[in-house]
Amino acid sequence: MERIKTKEELEAWFKENQHELLCLDTETTSLKYKELELESIQLYNGANACFIEPHLISEMQRFINGTKILIGHNLVFDLKVLHKYGVSCEHCEFFDTMVAEHLLDENNREIGLKDLMKKHFGKEVTSWKEARSKGIDSKEWLDYCINDVLWTWELMLKQKPQLEEQKLTSLFRTIEMPFLLCLLDMEVNGFLIDKEKVEVTTKKLHQEKENLEVQMLEELGKDYDIQMKLDGSSIITSGVNFNSSQQLSEIIFKEIGLPVVETTPGGNPSVGKLTISKYLDNPFIKLLNKYKICTKLLSGFFNPMPDYIDSDGRIRPSFNDCGTVTGRLSCSKPNLQQLPSKNEHFPISTRECFISPLGKEIVTCDYSGQELRVMAEISQDPTLIKAINDGKDLHLATANTMFDLQIPEEDLYKRSDKYATTKEKYDRERHNAKSIVFGLCYGKGAYGFSKDFGIPEDEAQRMVDKFFATYPRLKEAIDATHDRLRLTGFAQTKVGRKRRFKKEKREDYECYPSHAYRQSFNFLIQSLSADMVRKALTLVRNEAKLHPEWEVKLLATVHDEGVWECNSKHIPEFSKCLVENFKNAMKLSVELKAEVGVGKNYETAK
């Protein structure tokens, strides 16, 4: 290992060492983009390693330009560090060993480099804290830093043949690795925040939470006392804690007398999403739903929001490409996926806090009917494919069949003059039909629907039979997915992503649990949808780079939606770019369609 302190030493190392294939790691003072300062860069080319002093970062670009493949573990962080110091690696192909590990074993949550070296190679690992305590000039600290690149290289050599063997190489190279640059953009760009709006919204949410608590107490006929504080807020004293699962169970299932629809693993009554969605017509449950949304937004988002806002007025959430077993991204600090759109169940706008700078607008894009289109692709059901390609509203059509609504066939198509009024008239039935369609594909049976809709199980079974009689190949695809799971232990999408399931022990045998069968087909839909969005965002990024005048910045993905900033003058060109690239991200048996929203803030862009 060579410690490089001068420009001449750096030049000599690159001259003497092959660096078309290079493993890189950085050490920094912080993990936050705006706060971090570079402490060192470590490089390894498979033969020689070096430790580069931070003041030489300005010399790195001309040497990195000769690198074709850049290897790293959690490479987005290192790319982010280099970007902050003006070093671009966009010309490189990438090999991120953390992403590779996640593709090889999506159930492993411990995918830090040190964890993997212990697991795969039995390495004795020194902790960061222990090495750091010896001082930044100590042998222990230098060894710690250099080991990161040596071990990442070793891990890469192990993973490459495994990716090939499991037919994951194409997914890794053509979708996951190019997408790292989109992740880099999101973590560097950040979302501009209206601080005053955050303060106003936080106060609104606190007030709404207090109002809802009072309304729930009055709905239940409970005694309470209100004491006003100097800051205008209040303290509500009662014998009820609406955040207590046990007390809520007592209230809902004993005092109000609603039937139990879900239980804890221990068999006790539970108040979860199923209970709330089933009983939303109940006055208390309607209030409780709003209260829960309010509480979650305050504790998980708005109360800590000031700590997330950087000095430039932006928040930079962390997007985790390896955070879910389905392939969807997870988001934290803060979690943008917690933000609900303004709706009938929660009328307070929370997305207005996310704004565009002067001269720019927020642009959103997501797929129209994406899950149905993916279902059609997986099943290859000709009736389903034709209906989608002809513009038929499948949820309305399903409602028409299941609930005998007598809607004329022509009014089920979006091209019909009567479609909009028909859809509005039968909105509730359409919503129930949508629940049935996705419920069936995600493994729900007649028993579950009988509970949901409060109907006899045999009536629910007739609904299920009607649906699958209309789309028989869809039922065959679900059964085939279950058969493959039984034989192989995993489900795999058309682009190669896998979801592996574990058997559970019974008294004298092992088998896959029922939830594995339910989740296997669900995985095929969610996972392909997520990779479709990855591909679309990458294509959009590539085209936007050719048009710097658009001033496009990718800000975030929220669920399966992309969010950008764009120069207001170039919204039409960029909108066309979005629609075309989303449409062409993957070739399916049905046409892909995308919807674009534009506004001064995230709420109005929806």
N, C-alpha and C positions, 0 to 999 in steps of 0.2 A: 504494500500500500504506500502510495506516495502522497505527501502533503504539499499542496501547491499554494504558494504564497505570492508569486509574481506573474506578471503577464508573460514573461519569457518562459517560465516553467510551464505555464498553461499551454503555450504554443508548442513547446517541445513535446508535451504529453500527447497532444492530438496528432502531431506529426509522426510520432513513433508508434502510435497505437491505432489499430483499426477501430473506426467508430461509426460504421454504417449501421451496426446493430449495437445499441447502447442502453444500458440499464441506468435509471436515474432516480435519485431520492433527494429530498431537501429537508433541512431542519430549520425551524422558524421559532420566533418568540411567542407566537399566538396562532390559533386556528382561524381567527376571524380575519377576513380579507383586508378590511381597512386598517386593522391594528397590527397585522403581522409584519415582522422584519426578518429578512433572511439571515441565517447564521452560518449555513454551509450548504454546499452541493456535493453529493457523492455520485461518482460514475463508475461503471464496470462494463467491460467489453467482452467478458468471458475468459480473459487472460490476466488483465491488469486492472487494478482499482486505483482511484484517486479521491482525495478529500480536498475540495476547492474552497478557499477563503471567500467570504461574501463580497468583498470589495471588487472581485474579478467578474461579477455578474455582467457588467457592461461589455465584457469581451466575449460572452458566451454565444451570442447570436451567430457570428460568422463560423463558429465551429459546429454548432448544432445544425446549421444549414447542410452539412455533409452527412447527417444522420438520416437513414431511411426508415428504420424501425426503432421506436422508443418504447422501452419496457419499464413498468413501474407497478407498485402496489397501491391501489387507490390513486391512480395516476391523475385524476382530475384535480386533486389538491396540489400536486406538484406543478401541473400546468398553470394553475391559478397563481401560484407563487411566481413562476417565471413571467407570466403575463403582467403581473404587477410591476416587474422590473423591466418591462419592454421586450421580453424575449418570446418569440412566437415559435411554436412547434407544429403549425398547421400543415406543413409539407410532409410530416412524418406519418407513417402507419403506426398504430399503437398496439401494445399487448399489455393489458391490465390484468395482473394475476388475481386481483380481488374479484373482478367480474368473471374471469374464467372459473374461479373456484365456485362462485355462486351458480353458474350454469351447470357445473359438475355435481353440485350438491346444494340445492336451493333450501334444504331444511336445516343446514348448518348455520347457526346464528353467530358463531364465533369465527369470523373470517379475517380477523386482524393478522398481520404477517407473523407476529410472534406465536399466536395461537396455532397457526397452520404449520409452523416449523416444529412445534412440539408434537402436533398430531401426526404429521407425515414423516418427519425425519428424527423425532426424538431428541431435538436440540435442547440443550440447557440454555435458557434465555435470561439475560440480565434485563431488569426493568429499566424504563426510561429514568425513573426517579433515582434508582440506585447508581446508574452510570453517570447521571448528571451531577450527583452529589460529589463526585470525584473531581469536578472541574472541567471546563471545556478544553483545556489543554492536556488533560490526562489521557493515558493510554486506554483506560476503560471507556471513556467517552468516544474516542476515535474508533475503537473497535466496535462499539455499539452502532455508530453511524455507518461504518463500512459494511457491517453485517447486513444492514438493510438492503443494500444492493446485491451483495453476494447471495443472500438467501432468496431474494426476489428472482434472481437469475436461475437459481437451483429449482425454485418452484415452477418457473416458466418451462424448464426442460421436462419436468414431470407432467405438466398439464397439457402440453402440445399434443402428444400422442393420445392422451385421454379424450381430448376434444375431438380428434379424428375418429377414434374408436366409437364414440357415442354419437357421431354425426352432428356435432355441435359447431364445427369449424366455420361453416358458412354463416350461421347466425352470429357467431362471435365476430367474424371479420367484416361482414357486410352490413350488419345492423348495429350491434353493440359498440364496436370500436369507433365507427364514425360518429355515433351519437354522443361520445364523450365531449366533443366540441360544443354540442348543444348544452350539455350539463355545465361546461365551463362558462358559456355565455350567461346562463341563468344565475350562476353563483357570483359572477363578476358584475353583471349589469344591475341586478337588484330592482326593486319596485319602488317608485317614488311615493312618499306618504304625505298626506295632508294632516299635519300634527294637530291642528285645531279641530279637524273633523274627528280625529281619534279621541280627543278629549271629550267632545260633545257626545260621540257615540258611546263612549265608556260611561258617561253620566246617564245617558238614556237607558243603557242596559241595566245599570244599578237601580235606577228608578223603576224600570219595568219589572225587574226581579222582585222588588219590594211590593209593587202593586199586585203582581201575580200571587205572591205569598199571602197577602191580605185576602184576595179574592178566593183563593183555595180554602183558607180558614173559614171564610164566611159561607162558602159552598158546603162545607162540612158541618157548619154550626158550632165551630170551636171558639172558645174565648181567647182573646189576645189583647196585648197592650202595646201601644206605640209611643216611643220616646224619641223626640227630635234631637239631633246633634247640631253642633254649631256650624258644621259645613253644609247643612241642609239635608243631609241623609238622615235616616231613622233606624232605630233598633226595634225590631218586632219581637216581643216576648210572648211565647205560647208554649204549650206542652208538646208541640209537633215539630219534628225535624224532617222536612221533605227531602233531605239528602240521605235519609236512613232507609235502606232497602227493607229492613224488617218492619219499620213503621208503615212504609208505603204498602207492603203486602197486607198488613192488618187492615189498613184503611180501604184498599181497593177490593180485597177478596172477602173480608168479613163485614166491615161497616157498610160499604156500598153494595156488596154482594155480587160482584161480577165473577163469572166462572174463571177458574184458573186455566190459562192457555200455555204457560211455559213454566218449567221448574229448574232449580239449580241442579248441579251434578249430584248433590246429596238428596234430591227429591223434594225439596221445599219449594213452595210457590215463589215465582220470580216475577219482577216487574222489569221487563226489557222492551226492546223495540217491537217485538211481536204483540205484546199486551197493549202497548200504546197505539200502534197502528190499527189494531182490531177495534179498539174502543174509543177512537177519536171523536165519535159523536156524543160520547158522554161528557157533560159539562166539566166535571172535575178533571178527567183525562185530558181534555182539550187544554185546560189551564196548565196541567202538569207538563204536557209536551212543550209548551212555550217556556215554562220555568226551567226545564232541563236544557233547552237550547241556550237560554240566557246564561245559565250557570256555567255551561261548558265554554261558551264564547268568552266569558269574563275570566275564568280561571286559566283557560288554555291559550287565550289569544290577547284580549284587550288589556287586562291588568298588567301582564309582562311586556306589552308592546313597546313602551318607551325604552326598555333595555335592548330591544332588537334594532332600533333605528340608529343607523350609522351617522357620522358627522356630515355626510352629504344629503341627509334627509331620506335615505333609502333603506329598506330592509333587504337583507340577503339571506333568505332561507337556505337551509341545507337540503339538497335533493339527493336522496339515496337510491342509486340504481340497483342496489342489492338488498332492498328492504322488505320485499314481499316474496311469497312463494309463487305468485301468479305471473310475475314479471312486471307488474305495475310499479311505478315509482312511489316511494314514500317521501314525505316532506316534514321537516321539523324546524323549530326555532325561527319563525313560527310555522305551524302547519296550515298552509293555505287551503288544504282540502277540508278544513273544518268550517270554512266560511260559507254559510247558506246564502242562496239568492233570496231576495225579498219575495215572500210568498204569503198565501192566506194563513198559514200556520204561524208565520213569524214576520210581521209587517215592518220591522225595523231594518233599514238598509245598513249592512256592514261592509259592503264592497265599495261604497263611495269614497272610502278613505284612501283607496289606491288610485292615484291620479297620473295624468300625463303631464310632461313639462310643456312650457310655452312653445307653440309651434308644432306640437306633436299630438297624436291621439292614441288611445289604447285600441288595439285591434285583437279580436279573439277569433278563433276558428276551431270548429270540431266537426265530427262526422254526423250526418243525419241518419238515424236508424242504424247505427254501426253494428250493434249486437245482432239485430235481425239479419243483416247482410252476412255477418260472419256465420251465423247459424245456417243460412242457406248454403254458404260455401262448404261448410263441414258436412252437411247432410246430403247435398246435391239433390234435394227434393225438387222435382220439376214444377210442382204446383207453387211451392214457396218462391222459387227463382222467378217464375213467370209473374207472380203477383207483385213482387218487388220491382221487377223491370218495367211493369205496366203502371206503376204508381199507385197501387192499391194500398189503402190503410189497413194493414194486417190486424192491428189491435181492434179496430172498429169492425172488421170482417169477422174476427173471432167472437166479439161480443154479439154480433148479429146472429151467428150460428148458435152459440151457447145459450143465449138468453131469448132467442126467438123474437128479435126486435122487428122483423118484417121490413127492414130497410131495403129499398130497391138496389139491385146489384150495381147499377151505374153510379149511385150516390156514395159508394164505398171508395171511389177513385178520386184522387186529389184534383183531377182536372174537371170534375163535375161542378156546376154552378151551385148545387145544393150541398156540396161536401162540407163547407165550413159550418153552416147552420146545423147540419146533421151531426157533425162531430160535437158541437157545443151542446145539442139537445141530449145526446147520449154519453156525455163526458164521464159520468160515474160508471156506467156499464163498460165503457172503453177502458177506464182505469182498472177495473176489476179483471177485464180480459187480459190486459197487459201483465197484471200480476200472475195470471194463470199461465200465460205463454212462458214467461221467464221462470216461474215456479216449477213448471214441468221440466224445463230444460236444466234446471238446477237441482232436480231430484225430488221435488215435492210430489206427493201422491194424493189420492182421493181423501185420505184421512186428514191430511194437512189442510186441504181446501175446505173440507166440511167444517173444520174449526174456524178457518178464516172468515167464511161467509155465513156461518151459523145455519148450515143446511145438512140434511141427512147424508151419510157417507155414500149410500147407493146413488143419490142424486149427483153428488160430486164425481163419482166414478163415471156416470153417464157423460158428464162434461168432459172428463179426461178422454174418454173413448171417442167422443165427437171430434175433439181436437186432433187426435192422432189418426183418425180416419181421414181427415182432410190432408194431413201431411205425414203419410206413412213412412217415408224415407227418413224423416226426422227421428221417429221412434226407433228405426233400425240403426241410425247413427248413434243414438244414446246407448242402445243395447250393445253395439259393437265396441263402443268405448269401455263399457263395463267388462266385456269379454277380454279385451286387451289388458285391462287392469288386472283381471284375475290371472291371466297368463304371465304377464311381464312385471307387474307391480308399478307401472307408470302410465301416464298419458303424455302424448307428444303432439305438438302442433305441426302444421305444414311447413313452418320455417325452422323446426327442430327443437324448440324449447320444451323441456321436460318438467313434469311434476311427478315426483316419486312418493309413493305411499308406503307406510309400514304396517305390517300385519300385527294383530293383537292376539294375545294368548287367551284361549278359552280353556276349559277344563282339561281336555285331552287333545287339542289341536290348535292350529293357528289359522287366522283368516283376516281378510281386509275388513275393517269396520264399515258400517253402512254409510257413514259420512264420507268415506273415501270414494264410494261410488257416486254419491251426490256431487262431490266436488270435482270429479274427474272431467265430466262434460262441461261444467262451469268453467274449469280451467282452460279448456280449449277455446272458449269464447273470449274470456277476459284476457288471456295471454296473447292471442293473435291480435286482438284489438289494441293492446298495449304496444306490441311490436310494429303494428301498422302506424301508430302515432309516432313512434321513434323514427321510422323511415320517413314519414311525411315531414317531420321537423328538420331532419337532416337535409332533405331535398330543398325545403324552403330556405334553409340557411345558405346552401350552396348558391342558389339563384340570387338571394339578397346580397351576397358578397360581390356579385357582378354589377350591383347597382348601389354604390355608396351614397348616391344622391337621395335614396329613399330614407337613409338614416334609421335603418331597422335595428331594433334591439329585441332579442328574445328575452322575456322577463320570467316566465314561469310556465309550467304545465300544471293544471289543476284537474285532477282525475284524468280524462282523456282529451282535454282541451288545451290548445296553445294560446299564450298571451304575449303580445308584442307591443312595442312602441314604434310608431312610424311618423315620418314627416307628413303633416296634414295635406300638403300639396300632392303627395304621391300615393294617397290611400287607394285610388282606383287601380293603379298598376299593381300595388302590393296585394290588394284583395284578389285580383285575378291570379297572381302568383300563388297565393294560398290555395284557392279552389283547385287549380290545375295540379299542384303538387300533392295535395291531399288525395285527389282523385286518382293520381297515377302512382301512389305509394306502393300499392300491391295490385296484382292482377287477380281478380276474383271472377266467379261466374255471374255476379251481379255488378251493376255499375255502382261505384262509390260516389257519394255526394257529400259536399261539405257546406257548412253555413258560416258566414262571416258576420261579426258584429263590430261596430265602431262607436266610440264614445270618448268623452273627456275623462271619464273614470271607469273603473272596472264594472260597476253596476250598470251604467248606461250602455256599455259595450256588449252586454249580454243580449 
